[in-house]
Amino acid sequence: MNWLRKYSSQDLLFIAILSALGLAAKPIITPLIHLISAPLMIPGGSLAGGLYMMWIALAIAIVNKPGAGLLVGITQAIVMLSMGYFGNHGAISLISYTLPGLLAEFIALFFKNKGTLAFHVLAVTVSNLTGATIVTIIVMRLAAIPFLISLIAATISGIVGGIISFSMFNKLKKYKII
């Protein structure tokens, strides 16, 4: 647990809040997205995932310390499993929540300034593509064409989520919250 010492109490509070916001957004967004995705036979998580994954990029940009995005993913996975919200994914949730955070951390290595639009869009898109790939291959076992459609939806959603994340980051800075 020595690696947690590099985070201040404020850092951990931001990580906890952003983890909670990501989990709280899911039950609100999912039914609305399913209204669009179900008739088009697109996996809803791929289409909505950018709105879940934007919290990871926001945590990385706000905390600005290695591992913040991974902690968001781990926190969300543990909360989901401990509350019994397995959904269709079961224990795969540990991977589908944690791995996107890890890949967003990898993207962050290439950006000195985490407050750029490019960082937010790339981090959210890669996170969403990672989550969509895990769920599509392991849980849904889609064929090649539906899988590609899912990845296209995940990319579009990731771009939108990245733009929203970037906008939220700038608003938080403008009002001196961060």
C-alpha positions, 0 to 999 in steps of 0.5 A: 500500500506504499504506492498509495502514499503518493496520492494526497487525500484530495487526490483520493477524494477526486478519484472516489468522486469520479468513480462514483459519478461513472457508476451513477451515470451508467443506470441513467444513460444505459436505458436511453442508449438502448432506445437507439442501439437495440433497433440498430442491433448495436451493443449498447455498452459500445455506444454509451461507453464514452460516457462511462469512460470519460471519468477515467480521463478526467481523473487522470487530468485532474489528479495528474499522477500515474495510476489515477485512471487505473484506480478509478477502474479498480474502484468501479470494479470493486464497487460493482462486484461488492454491491452485486451488480454483476449484470451480464458480465459477472467476474469479467467486470474486474477486467472490463473496468480495470483494463480501460483504466490501465490503457488510459494510463498508457495513453497518458504517458505520451502527453505531458499536458493532460488538459488537451483535447487530444489527450481526452479524446484519445484516452476515452476512445482507447478506454472505450474500445478496450471495454467494448472489445473485452465485452464483445469478444468474451461476453457477447461473442459476436461475429466479425461484422457485428464486432466491427460495428461495435468498434465503430460505435465505441470509437464514435462514443469515445470521441464524444466522451472525450470532448465532454471530458475535456469540456468538463475539465476546462469548466472545473478549471475556470471555476477554480474547483481544480 
